[in-house]
Amino acid sequence: MKKCVLAVVLSAMVLFAWGFLSWAVLPWHNAVANQFADESAVSEVLKENAPAAGMYYLPFAQEDLKPGAVFAMANVLPDGFDTGMGGMMGLGLLG
């Protein structure tokens, strides 16, 4: 049992270290992240149309997706969140 717990803890530490390296050292995430042309306008539209924190889909129903139409998935947090590295790393270690 002790060996199993030790293996789990060591594995978690290795995964945590890899997560840190892949986000803080390697610029992979920059290749897939884009910035809105007008962040202020998008922010206002989200505040008006997504008042509660949660995941939002556009269109909401898959059958409403028309060819050439915009599809979006957004994790909306109307009240914002703490972007401090310590808190985010702690969440990564726990999650």
C-alpha positions as CSV (number, residue, x, y, z in Angstrom):
1,M,0.0,0.0,0.0
2,K,2.9,2.4,0.8
3,K,4.5,1.8,-2.5
4,C,1.2,2.5,-4.3
5,V,0.7,5.8,-2.5
6,L,4.3,6.8,-3.2
7,A,3.9,5.9,-6.9
8,V,0.7,8.1,-7.0
9,V,2.4,11.0,-5.3
10,L,5.5,10.8,-7.5
11,S,3.3,10.5,-10.6
12,A,1.3,13.6,-9.6
13,M,4.5,15.5,-9.1
14,V,5.9,14.5,-12.5
15,L,2.6,15.5,-14.2
16,F,2.6,18.8,-12.3
17,A,6.1,19.5,-13.4
18,W,5.3,18.7,-17.0
19,G,2.2,20.9,-16.9
20,F,4.3,23.8,-15.6
21,L,7.0,23.3,-18.3
22,S,4.5,23.0,-21.1
23,W,2.8,26.2,-20.1
24,A,5.6,28.4,-18.7
25,V,8.5,27.4,-20.8
26,L,7.2,25.9,-24.1
27,P,5.0,28.4,-26.2
28,W,2.7,25.7,-27.5
29,H,-0.5,27.3,-26.2
30,N,0.3,30.5,-28.1
31,A,-0.1,28.7,-31.4
32,V,-3.8,28.0,-30.7
33,A,-4.9,31.0,-28.7
34,N,-6.3,34.1,-30.6
35,Q,-7.3,37.5,-29.4
36,F,-10.6,39.2,-30.3
37,A,-10.3,42.2,-32.5
38,D,-12.3,44.3,-30.0
39,E,-12.1,42.7,-26.5
40,S,-14.2,45.5,-24.9
41,A,-17.1,45.0,-27.2
42,V,-17.0,41.2,-26.9
43,S,-16.8,41.5,-23.1
44,E,-19.9,43.8,-23.0
45,V,-21.9,41.4,-25.3
46,L,-21.0,38.5,-23.0
47,K,-21.9,40.4,-19.8
48,E,-25.3,41.2,-21.4
49,N,-26.1,37.8,-22.8
50,A,-24.3,35.4,-20.3
51,P,-25.2,36.7,-16.9
52,A,-24.3,33.6,-14.9
53,A,-20.9,31.8,-14.8
54,G,-20.8,28.7,-16.9
55,M,-20.2,27.2,-20.3
56,Y,-22.0,28.7,-23.3
57,Y,-22.3,27.4,-26.8
58,L,-23.2,29.2,-30.0
59,P,-25.5,27.9,-31.4
60,F,-26.7,26.1,-28.3
61,A,-28.3,23.2,-30.3
62,Q,-26.1,21.3,-32.8
63,E,-29.0,21.1,-35.2
64,D,-29.1,24.9,-35.4
65,L,-25.5,25.1,-36.8
66,K,-25.8,26.3,-40.3
67,P,-23.0,26.0,-42.9
68,G,-20.8,29.0,-42.7
69,A,-22.2,30.2,-39.4
70,V,-20.1,31.0,-36.4
71,F,-19.6,28.3,-33.8
72,A,-18.3,29.2,-30.4
73,M,-17.7,27.7,-27.0
74,A,-17.0,30.1,-24.1
75,N,-16.3,29.6,-20.4
76,V,-17.8,32.8,-19.0
77,L,-17.0,34.2,-15.6
78,P,-18.9,37.5,-15.3
79,D,-17.2,38.4,-12.1
80,G,-13.7,37.5,-13.3
81,F,-11.2,35.4,-11.4
82,D,-7.8,35.6,-9.8
83,T,-5.1,35.0,-12.5
84,G,-2.3,34.9,-10.0
85,M,0.2,32.1,-10.8
86,G,0.3,30.7,-7.3
87,G,-3.4,30.1,-7.2
88,M,-3.5,28.6,-10.7
89,M,-0.6,26.3,-9.9
90,G,-2.3,25.2,-6.7
91,L,-5.5,24.4,-8.7
92,G,-3.4,22.5,-11.2
93,L,-1.8,20.4,-8.5
94,L,-5.2,19.6,-7.0
95,G,-7.1,19.1,-10.2
